[in-house]
Amino acid sequence: MWTDTYPANSTEIQRKIKYFIRNQKRSNVQCRGPSILTFKTSYYYVKVFIPMFIEKGHYGQDRCKSSSGPVAEPLGVVAAAVYLIFIFLFIAVPFYEWKAEVHNFMPTMRLLFLLAGLISICTSILLGFADDMLDLRWRHKLIFPFLSSVPLVLVYFISGERTAMSMPKFLHGLLGQHYIELSVFFYVYIIMLVIFCTNAINIIAGINGVEVSQSIVVASSLALFNLIQIGRLDDSESVWSHTLSFCLLCPFIATSLGLYLHNKYPAKAFVGDTFCYFAGMTLAVVAVIGHFSKTLILFLIPQIFNFLYSCPQLFHFVPCPRHRLPKYDQKSDLLNMSRAEFKAGDVKLLGGLMIKVLTVFRLLDYTEFEKDGEKWISVNNMTILNFLLKLHGPMSEYELNNLFIKYQITCSLVAFFIRFVVAGFFYDNVL
C-alpha cells in the first residue's frame, strides 16, 4: 500500500498539495505515453483495414445521405483490438513499485481485479462482433452481457469488498445506522449496470460519430473524476482504485479518438455494435474497479433518458419499426423525425396510456389520420435523437451529432455539480 509521511510542522494544506502533485504525476506517467501510442496506432490501423473490410464484403450503406458508397463495418473491432494489445503490453505499469521492491508484498487481489475486468471487456467485444456478423436477437443481447459480468462479480465477491451503501442524513434517525448492507443485491446491481451500459451506447446510434463521441465524453468525464479523487482522497486504497481506473480509461479515450476521426461526418467507417458493447463494458468495468458505480449513473443521464423514453417501443407496448434512426430528406439534405404509423386498434391499454402521458408532457409528436376507413396513429420514434429533432427542428446530420454532444457535456457538468455540491446536503462525508 502507498504510505505518505510529511514533516510534523507541515500544514494540512501543504500536505494535501504535495499529496495531490505526487499522485497526479504518477497517474500522468503511467498513462500519457501508452495513450499517445494507442491513439496513433488506432488511427493508422483503422485506416489500413477500411479497404480490407470492403473487399471482403463487410460494409454498410449510409442511410442519412442522398448518395453514399460502401462504408466499411465494423471497424470498432480494430479499435478494440488495439486497446487490448496496449493494455496487455502495459499491464504491469500500475504495479511497478512492487517490482521495484518499494513494498514487501504483491497486491494479487488488485491484479485479479484488473484481469477480471479485461476478461469482461474481451467477452463483450466478442458479443459485439457476433452481433455484427449474425444480427443477434435482443434476448441474446441481455444474456451475453450477464455472462460477461460474471468474472468481475466473482472477483469482487471473493475479495471481500464492501457491499454496503451509505444512506442520506435524513434517513439516519429512521434506520438507526449510516450504512445499509445490500449483500447479494449489490451484485445484482453490478450485473444490471453492466447489462445497461453495454446496451445504452448501442441504442443511441444511427448518425455519423454519435456512438464514439458520446463514449469519449463519458469516459473523459470519468477520467477527470478519477483525477479529482486521486488528488483529494487520503486513503491509499481508494487512490489506487482510481489510479487503476484512470489507467484503463486513458487508452480507451485515445483509441476512441483515433476511431472517431474515421467515423465522424462524413463517415469513412462504421463502428458497429462491436464498439458499442466494448465501450459500454469498459465504462462499467472502470466504475466497478474504481468503486464509483453509483457516480457512473450520473454521467449517463442522456443514456438513461433515452432508455426510459424508448421503453414503450423497446418492450412493444407501442409498435416498433426495425430502424428508428432519423429520416433523411433528400430535397433539403436535412434530418427529420422518423415516425411509426399503426392502427389505433393495435395499441393495447397500457401502450395507449403511455402515448397519452408522453403527448400531454409534449414529449411526443402525435397525429391521427384515417386510412382505408380505419383510424391510424402516427408518432415520432422514441429515441433521444428524434426528440432533439422535435425540439429544435430539422437539421443536418453533423449538426444533430454536435447538438447531442453539447447536451452530453452539459449533463456531465450537472453530474459533477450533483456529485460534489448537492451531495454535501445529503451526506455527512462526500468521498
NORNORLIN-V492179 format. One line per field, one symbol per residue. ss: DSSP state (a for helix, b for strand, c for the rest). burial: 1 if it has 9 or more other ideal C-beta (glycine too) atoms within 8 Angstrom, else 0. Layout:
BEGIN
ss: ???
burial: ???
END
This chain:
BEGIN
ss: cccccccccccaaaaaaaaaaaaaaaaaaaaaaaaaaaaaaaaaaaaaaaaaaaacccbbccccccccccbbcccaaaaaaaaaaaaaacccaaaaaaaccccccccaaaaaaaaaaaaaaaaaaaaaaaaaaacccaaaaaaaaaaaaaaaaaaaaacccccbbbccaaaaaaacccbbbccaaaaaaaaaaaaaaaaacccccccccaaaaaaaaaaaaaaaaaaaaaaacccaaaaaaaaaaaaaaaaaaaaaaaaaaaacccccbccaaaaaaaaaaaaaaaaaacccaaaaaaccaaaaaaaaaaaaaaccccccccccccbbbccccbbbccbbbbbaaaccaaaaaaaaaaaacccccbbbbbbccbbbbbbbcccaaaaaaaaaccbcaaaaaaaaaaaaaaaaaaaaaaaacaaaacccccc
burial: 00010000010001110111011101100111011111111111110011001100001001011000001111111111111101100100111001000000000001111101111111111011111100010001110111011011111100100000001000010000000001000110111011111111111111111111111111111110111111101001011111111111111111111111011110101111111111111111111111011011111111111110111111001111000111111000011111110111001000110110011000010100000001111111111111111100001010011011101110110111111100100010000
END
